[in-house]
Amino acid sequence: MGFQNMTGLFYPSQTLGGPHTDIEDIITSQNVISRFMHSYLGILVPLGLLAGVFCVAILIRNKMKHNTLDNLDFYLLALVVTDITIVLYSFTSNTRPGYLEISNLSCGFLSCFFNVSYFFSQYLLILMFFVLLLTDDYTSQSHLRYTFLTLTLSILMSVVNVSLLGTYHKLQNITYCQLDPLNAKPEYDIMKFTAGFGVPTLVLLIFTILMIIQARKVEMSEKIQVHVVLLCHIAVIFICRLFYNIMLIRRTVLKIHGFYLSPREELVLNIAELVLFSGSCIRLICTLVLHKPCREGLKKSVQFLINKCRRKETPNSII
């Protein structure tokens, strides 16, 4: 079965015989994306995954020690696990400057599962903002109920979004697959932008304005300092996903007007995807560094290793 595209938009690097192909531009773009890929996989991924695993271990240990989780810890644990899954999904891009060559059906399933994590991380931040800063409902049952409803909404939005791919008539055809497929119909991109970035960002902006208004109160100012990690997550997710969603809308415009994808636009689209994945790595590192229980757990672990190394070196130094 040949490669099929439902929109007429193709990757220049994979269609070297196309009418708008510039071999030198393609070679340059591939060199650049390869360097970005090596930097991401060699630096951010190891740091992000180590920070994530460490945060999960500390939060679970605190849960076992105190038989309960702090309000912020409960949501951060869910957010950390979600960011770890997004980082793991990013391994699908390790073929860059090439692409996964799988069927439309497999690509649709991959996109659906990724979008659950994508939507959930954004919606969970809204939930954290609402519950921790604007309400006094702190029971463990309410945490579980709110989180379950948020996960259910994320699954629903992901299923609706993947139904707009427009590839269901060519399920067995092989395609070059990204987590947001290039051969998706424009409706998919618009839905992804609206439900995964536009509306959630607007809600977070409204919450932030309300928080600033209430920050004049002393107790609210103290509360903001406690939840500085939440504000950091909001800033990182906005910055990293803004670039990606701009490129998502850009490729939608190309599809609607029947334009072609230039090598430079393909390069920027791939870089935007890596920036999206990098946001999850950065948020994991921020949680480890800014969240007090995780930061203190890191210090204790480092001190434990230092003391253990010193005890091993002491007999040798005496001899």
C-alpha positions as CSV (number, residue, x, y, z in Angstrom):
1,M,0.0,0.0,0.0
2,G,1.3,3.4,-0.9
3,F,1.6,6.4,1.4
4,Q,-1.6,8.4,1.5
5,N,-2.4,11.9,2.6
6,M,-5.9,13.1,3.1
7,T,-5.1,16.8,2.8
8,G,-2.6,17.2,0.0
9,L,0.1,18.4,2.5
10,F,3.3,16.5,2.4
11,Y,6.7,16.5,4.1
12,P,9.3,17.9,1.7
13,S,12.0,15.7,3.2
14,Q,9.9,12.6,2.3
15,T,8.9,13.7,-1.2
16,L,12.2,14.6,-2.8
17,G,10.6,14.5,-6.3
18,G,8.1,17.1,-5.5
19,P,7.8,20.4,-7.6
20,H,8.8,22.6,-4.7
21,T,11.8,20.6,-3.5
22,D,15.1,22.3,-2.7
23,I,17.6,19.6,-1.8
24,E,20.0,22.0,-0.1
25,D,17.2,23.4,2.1
26,I,16.1,19.9,3.0
27,I,19.7,18.8,3.9
28,T,20.1,21.9,6.1
29,S,16.8,21.4,7.8
30,Q,17.6,17.7,8.5
31,N,21.0,18.7,10.1
32,V,19.3,21.3,12.3
33,I,16.5,19.0,13.5
34,S,19.0,16.2,14.1
35,R,21.0,18.5,16.4
36,F,17.9,19.6,18.3
37,M,16.8,15.9,18.6
38,H,20.2,14.9,20.0
39,S,20.1,17.8,22.5
40,Y,16.6,16.9,23.6
41,L,17.3,13.2,24.0
42,G,20.7,13.6,25.5
43,I,20.0,16.4,28.0
44,L,16.3,17.1,28.7
45,V,14.9,13.6,28.6
46,P,17.3,12.1,31.2
47,L,17.0,15.1,33.5
48,G,13.2,15.2,33.1
49,L,12.7,11.4,33.7
50,L,15.1,11.3,36.7
51,A,13.3,14.3,38.2
52,G,9.9,12.8,37.6
53,V,10.8,9.4,39.1
54,F,12.4,11.1,42.1
55,C,9.3,13.2,42.6
56,V,7.0,10.2,42.4
57,A,9.1,8.3,44.9
58,I,9.2,11.2,47.4
59,L,5.4,11.9,47.1
60,I,4.5,8.2,47.5
61,R,6.9,7.8,50.4
62,N,5.3,10.8,52.1
63,K,1.9,9.2,51.5
64,M,3.1,5.9,53.1
65,K,4.7,7.8,56.0
66,H,1.8,10.1,56.9
67,N,-1.0,7.9,55.5
68,T,-2.3,10.9,53.5
69,L,-1.2,13.3,50.8
70,D,-1.2,17.1,51.1
71,N,-3.7,18.8,48.8
72,L,-1.0,20.1,46.5
73,D,0.9,16.8,46.6
74,F,-2.1,14.9,45.4
75,Y,-2.5,16.9,42.3
76,L,1.3,17.2,41.7
77,L,1.6,13.5,41.8
78,A,-1.0,13.2,39.0
79,L,0.6,15.9,37.1
80,V,4.1,14.4,37.4
81,V,2.8,11.0,36.2
82,T,1.1,12.7,33.2
83,D,4.3,14.6,32.3
84,I,6.3,11.4,32.4
85,T,3.9,9.8,30.0
86,I,4.2,12.8,27.6
87,V,8.0,12.4,27.7
88,L,7.7,8.7,26.9
89,Y,5.4,9.5,24.0
90,S,8.2,11.8,22.7
91,F,10.3,8.8,21.9
92,T,8.1,8.4,18.9
93,S,10.0,11.4,17.4
94,N,13.5,9.8,17.8
95,T,13.3,8.9,14.1
96,R,13.7,12.6,13.2
97,P,14.5,13.8,10.6
98,G,12.5,10.7,9.5
99,Y,9.0,9.7,10.6
100,L,7.2,6.7,11.9
101,E,5.9,4.6,8.9
102,I,2.7,3.0,10.3
103,S,-0.9,2.6,9.2
104,N,-3.5,5.3,9.6
105,L,-5.3,3.2,12.2
106,S,-2.2,2.8,14.3
107,C,-1.4,6.5,14.0
108,G,-4.9,7.3,15.1
109,F,-4.7,5.2,18.2
110,L,-1.3,6.7,19.0
111,S,-2.7,10.2,18.6
112,C,-5.7,9.4,20.7
113,F,-3.7,8.1,23.7
114,F,-1.3,11.0,23.5
115,N,-4.1,13.5,23.4
116,V,-5.5,12.1,26.7
117,S,-2.3,13.1,28.4
118,Y,-2.1,16.3,26.5
119,F,-5.6,17.4,27.5
120,F,-5.3,16.0,31.0
121,S,-2.2,18.0,31.9
122,Q,-3.9,21.3,30.8
123,Y,-7.2,20.6,32.5
124,L,-5.5,19.3,35.7
125,L,-3.8,22.7,36.0
126,I,-7.2,24.4,35.8
127,L,-8.5,22.0,38.4
128,M,-5.5,22.7,40.7
129,F,-6.0,26.4,40.3
130,F,-9.7,26.2,41.1
131,V,-9.5,23.8,44.1
132,L,-6.3,25.0,45.8
133,L,-6.7,28.7,45.3
134,L,-10.4,29.4,44.9
135,T,-12.3,26.9,47.1
136,D,-12.1,25.4,50.6
137,D,-13.1,21.8,49.5
138,Y,-10.1,19.8,50.7
139,T,-11.5,16.3,51.4
140,S,-9.7,13.3,49.8
141,Q,-12.9,12.1,48.3
142,S,-13.4,15.5,46.5
143,H,-9.8,15.3,45.2
144,L,-10.5,11.8,43.7
145,R,-13.9,12.9,42.3
146,Y,-12.5,16.1,40.7
147,T,-9.5,14.2,39.2
148,F,-11.7,11.4,37.8
149,L,-14.0,13.9,36.2
150,T,-11.1,15.7,34.7
151,L,-9.6,12.5,33.3
152,T,-13.0,11.5,31.9
153,L,-13.3,14.9,30.2
154,S,-9.8,14.5,28.7
155,I,-10.7,11.0,27.3
156,L,-13.9,12.3,25.8
157,M,-12.2,15.3,24.2
158,S,-9.4,13.0,22.8
159,V,-12.0,10.6,21.3
160,V,-13.9,13.5,19.7
161,N,-10.6,15.0,18.4
162,V,-9.3,11.8,16.9
163,S,-12.7,11.3,15.2
164,L,-11.9,14.4,13.2
165,L,-8.7,13.0,11.7
166,G,-10.5,12.2,8.4
167,T,-8.4,9.0,7.7
168,Y,-11.1,6.5,8.5
169,H,-11.6,5.6,4.8
170,K,-7.9,4.7,4.5
171,L,-7.3,2.9,7.8
172,Q,-4.8,0.3,6.4
173,N,-2.8,2.7,4.3
174,I,0.7,3.5,5.4
175,T,1.4,7.1,6.5
176,Y,4.2,9.2,7.9
177,C,2.9,9.6,11.5
178,Q,3.4,12.3,14.1
179,L,1.4,12.4,17.4
180,D,-0.6,15.1,15.6
181,P,-0.7,13.6,12.1
182,L,0.1,15.9,9.2
183,N,-2.6,14.1,7.1
184,A,-5.3,15.1,9.6
185,K,-8.2,17.2,8.3
186,P,-8.2,20.9,9.3
187,E,-11.0,20.2,11.7
188,Y,-8.7,18.1,13.8
189,D,-6.1,20.9,14.1
190,I,-8.8,23.5,14.9
191,M,-10.3,21.2,17.6
192,K,-6.9,20.5,19.1
193,F,-6.1,24.2,19.3
194,T,-9.4,25.2,20.7
195,A,-9.9,22.4,23.3
196,G,-6.3,21.8,24.2
197,F,-4.9,25.4,24.3
198,G,-7.3,28.3,23.4
199,V,-10.1,27.7,25.9
200,P,-7.9,26.3,28.8
201,T,-5.5,29.3,28.4
202,L,-8.4,31.7,28.6
203,V,-9.7,30.0,31.7
204,L,-6.3,30.1,33.3
205,L,-5.9,33.8,32.4
206,I,-9.2,34.6,34.1
207,F,-8.2,32.6,37.2
208,T,-4.8,34.5,37.3
209,I,-6.5,37.8,37.1
210,L,-8.8,36.8,40.0
211,M,-5.8,35.7,42.0
212,I,-4.0,39.0,41.4
213,I,-7.1,40.9,42.6
214,Q,-7.3,38.8,45.7
215,A,-3.6,38.9,46.3
216,R,-4.0,42.2,48.1
217,K,-5.1,40.3,51.1
218,V,-2.3,39.1,53.3
219,E,-3.5,35.5,53.6
220,M,-3.8,35.3,49.8
221,S,-0.3,36.5,49.3
222,E,1.0,33.8,51.6
223,K,-1.0,31.3,49.7
224,I,0.5,32.3,46.4
225,Q,4.0,31.8,47.8
226,V,3.1,28.3,48.9
227,H,1.8,27.4,45.4
228,V,4.6,29.1,43.4
229,V,5.2,25.7,41.8
230,L,1.7,25.9,40.3
231,L,2.4,29.3,38.8
232,C,5.6,28.0,37.3
233,H,3.8,25.1,35.7
234,I,1.3,27.5,34.2
235,A,4.0,29.7,32.8
236,V,6.0,26.8,31.3
237,I,3.0,25.1,29.7
238,F,1.8,28.3,28.2
239,I,5.2,29.3,26.7
240,C,6.0,25.8,25.3
241,R,2.5,25.1,23.9
242,L,2.0,28.6,22.5
243,F,4.8,28.0,19.9
244,Y,3.4,24.5,19.1
245,N,-0.1,25.7,18.6
246,I,0.9,28.6,16.4
247,M,2.5,26.0,14.1
248,L,-0.6,23.9,14.3
249,I,-2.7,26.8,13.1
250,R,-0.1,27.6,10.4
251,R,-0.3,24.1,8.9
252,T,-4.2,24.3,9.1
253,V,-4.0,27.5,6.9
254,L,-1.8,25.6,4.5
255,K,-4.3,22.8,4.2
256,I,-7.3,25.1,3.8
257,H,-5.7,27.2,1.0
258,G,-4.0,24.2,-0.7
259,F,-0.4,25.5,-0.2
260,Y,2.6,23.2,0.2
261,L,4.8,22.7,3.2
262,S,8.3,24.2,2.7
263,P,11.4,22.6,4.1
264,R,11.8,25.6,6.5
265,E,8.2,25.2,7.8
266,E,8.7,21.4,8.2
267,L,11.8,22.2,10.3
268,V,10.0,24.8,12.5
269,L,7.1,22.3,12.9
270,N,9.4,19.7,14.2
271,I,11.2,22.1,16.5
272,A,7.8,23.2,17.9
273,E,7.0,19.6,18.6
274,L,10.3,19.2,20.5
275,V,9.6,22.4,22.4
276,L,6.2,20.9,23.4
277,F,7.9,17.8,24.8
278,S,10.6,19.9,26.4
279,G,7.9,21.6,28.4
280,S,7.1,18.4,30.2
281,C,10.7,17.8,31.1
282,I,11.1,21.4,32.4
283,R,7.9,21.0,34.5
284,L,9.3,17.8,36.1
285,I,12.5,19.6,36.9
286,C,10.6,22.6,38.3
287,T,8.5,20.3,40.5
288,L,11.6,18.7,42.0
289,V,13.4,22.1,42.6
290,L,10.4,24.3,43.7
291,H,8.2,21.9,45.6
292,K,9.4,21.9,49.2
293,P,8.9,18.2,50.0
294,C,10.6,17.1,46.8
295,R,13.4,19.6,47.2
296,E,14.1,18.5,50.8
297,G,13.9,14.9,49.8
298,L,16.6,15.6,47.1
299,K,18.8,17.3,49.6
300,K,18.5,14.4,52.1
301,S,19.3,11.9,49.3
302,V,22.4,13.8,48.2
303,Q,23.6,14.2,51.8
304,F,23.0,10.5,52.4
305,L,25.1,9.6,49.3
306,I,27.9,12.0,50.4
307,N,28.0,10.6,53.9
308,K,28.1,7.0,52.6
309,C,31.0,7.9,50.2
310,R,32.9,9.5,53.1
311,R,32.4,6.4,55.3
312,K,33.9,4.2,52.5
313,E,36.8,6.6,52.0
314,T,37.7,6.8,55.7
315,P,39.4,3.4,56.1
316,N,41.5,4.0,53.0
317,S,42.6,7.4,54.2
318,I,43.8,5.9,57.5
319,I,45.8,3.2,55.8
